[in-house]
């Protein structure tokens, strides 16, 4: 982008507008990325916790309460 032939005031205004747009995008994109990252971490943690409790109550899991139980998986 060339601003030759235009006055110094026009160039200065164009630079200020450009920097304002970049700053606005920076202040919108960075917090949004942080929020999405935190939401992703929370979703991942919930998934892992649910999976841990689900596996704990499966046959022969640590919270099953039975000892030496063999689970036979039948193919249907």
CNS distance restraints for C-alpha pairs under 8 A (distance, minus, plus):
assign (resid   3 and name CA) (resid  11 and name CA) 6.64 0.50 0.50
assign (resid   6 and name CA) (resid  10 and name CA) 6.36 0.50 0.50
assign (resid   6 and name CA) (resid  11 and name CA) 6.99 0.50 0.50
assign (resid   7 and name CA) (resid  11 and name CA) 6.50 0.50 0.50
assign (resid   8 and name CA) (resid  12 and name CA) 6.10 0.50 0.50
assign (resid   9 and name CA) (resid  13 and name CA) 6.16 0.50 0.50
assign (resid  10 and name CA) (resid  14 and name CA) 6.12 0.50 0.50
assign (resid  11 and name CA) (resid  15 and name CA) 6.18 0.50 0.50
assign (resid  12 and name CA) (resid  16 and name CA) 6.16 0.50 0.50
assign (resid  13 and name CA) (resid  17 and name CA) 6.10 0.50 0.50
assign (resid  14 and name CA) (resid  18 and name CA) 6.08 0.50 0.50
assign (resid  15 and name CA) (resid  19 and name CA) 6.10 0.50 0.50
assign (resid  16 and name CA) (resid  20 and name CA) 6.09 0.50 0.50
assign (resid  17 and name CA) (resid  21 and name CA) 6.23 0.50 0.50
assign (resid  18 and name CA) (resid  22 and name CA) 6.25 0.50 0.50
assign (resid  19 and name CA) (resid  23 and name CA) 6.00 0.50 0.50
assign (resid  20 and name CA) (resid  24 and name CA) 6.05 0.50 0.50
assign (resid  21 and name CA) (resid  25 and name CA) 6.17 0.50 0.50
assign (resid  22 and name CA) (resid  26 and name CA) 6.07 0.50 0.50
assign (resid  23 and name CA) (resid  27 and name CA) 6.15 0.50 0.50
assign (resid  24 and name CA) (resid  28 and name CA) 6.25 0.50 0.50
assign (resid  25 and name CA) (resid  29 and name CA) 5.80 0.50 0.50
assign (resid  26 and name CA) (resid  30 and name CA) 5.82 0.50 0.50
assign (resid  27 and name CA) (resid  31 and name CA) 6.63 0.50 0.50
assign (resid  28 and name CA) (resid  32 and name CA) 6.25 0.50 0.50
assign (resid  29 and name CA) (resid  33 and name CA) 6.05 0.50 0.50
assign (resid  30 and name CA) (resid  34 and name CA) 6.27 0.50 0.50
assign (resid  31 and name CA) (resid  35 and name CA) 6.08 0.50 0.50
assign (resid  32 and name CA) (resid  36 and name CA) 6.11 0.50 0.50
assign (resid  33 and name CA) (resid  37 and name CA) 6.07 0.50 0.50
assign (resid  34 and name CA) (resid  38 and name CA) 6.23 0.50 0.50
assign (resid  35 and name CA) (resid  39 and name CA) 6.13 0.50 0.50
assign (resid  36 and name CA) (resid  40 and name CA) 6.04 0.50 0.50
assign (resid  37 and name CA) (resid  41 and name CA) 6.24 0.50 0.50
assign (resid  38 and name CA) (resid  42 and name CA) 6.21 0.50 0.50
assign (resid  39 and name CA) (resid  43 and name CA) 6.12 0.50 0.50
assign (resid  40 and name CA) (resid  44 and name CA) 6.08 0.50 0.50
assign (resid  41 and name CA) (resid  45 and name CA) 6.12 0.50 0.50
assign (resid  42 and name CA) (resid  46 and name CA) 6.16 0.50 0.50
assign (resid  43 and name CA) (resid  47 and name CA) 6.16 0.50 0.50
assign (resid  44 and name CA) (resid  48 and name CA) 6.21 0.50 0.50
assign (resid  45 and name CA) (resid  49 and name CA) 6.14 0.50 0.50
assign (resid  46 and name CA) (resid  50 and name CA) 6.08 0.50 0.50
assign (resid  47 and name CA) (resid  51 and name CA) 6.09 0.50 0.50
assign (resid  48 and name CA) (resid  52 and name CA) 6.09 0.50 0.50
assign (resid  49 and name CA) (resid  53 and name CA) 6.31 0.50 0.50
assign (resid  50 and name CA) (resid  54 and name CA) 6.04 0.50 0.50
assign (resid  51 and name CA) (resid  55 and name CA) 6.07 0.50 0.50
assign (resid  52 and name CA) (resid  56 and name CA) 6.05 0.50 0.50
assign (resid  53 and name CA) (resid  57 and name CA) 6.48 0.50 0.50
assign (resid  54 and name CA) (resid  58 and name CA) 6.59 0.50 0.50
assign (resid  55 and name CA) (resid  61 and name CA) 6.31 0.50 0.50
assign (resid  56 and name CA) (resid  61 and name CA) 4.67 0.50 0.50
assign (resid  56 and name CA) (resid  62 and name CA) 5.33 0.50 0.50
assign (resid  56 and name CA) (resid  63 and name CA) 5.29 0.50 0.50
assign (resid  56 and name CA) (resid  64 and name CA) 6.93 0.50 0.50
assign (resid  57 and name CA) (resid  61 and name CA) 5.65 0.50 0.50
assign (resid  57 and name CA) (resid  62 and name CA) 7.22 0.50 0.50
assign (resid  57 and name CA) (resid  63 and name CA) 5.45 0.50 0.50
assign (resid  57 and name CA) (resid  64 and name CA) 5.34 0.50 0.50
assign (resid  58 and name CA) (resid  64 and name CA) 6.53 0.50 0.50
assign (resid  59 and name CA) (resid  64 and name CA) 5.97 0.50 0.50
assign (resid  59 and name CA) (resid  69 and name CA) 7.85 0.50 0.50
assign (resid  59 and name CA) (resid  71 and name CA) 6.88 0.50 0.50
assign (resid  60 and name CA) (resid  64 and name CA) 5.83 0.50 0.50
assign (resid  60 and name CA) (resid  66 and name CA) 7.09 0.50 0.50
assign (resid  60 and name CA) (resid  67 and name CA) 7.65 0.50 0.50
assign (resid  60 and name CA) (resid  68 and name CA) 7.81 0.50 0.50
assign (resid  60 and name CA) (resid  69 and name CA) 6.52 0.50 0.50
assign (resid  60 and name CA) (resid  70 and name CA) 7.64 0.50 0.50
assign (resid  60 and name CA) (resid  71 and name CA) 7.75 0.50 0.50
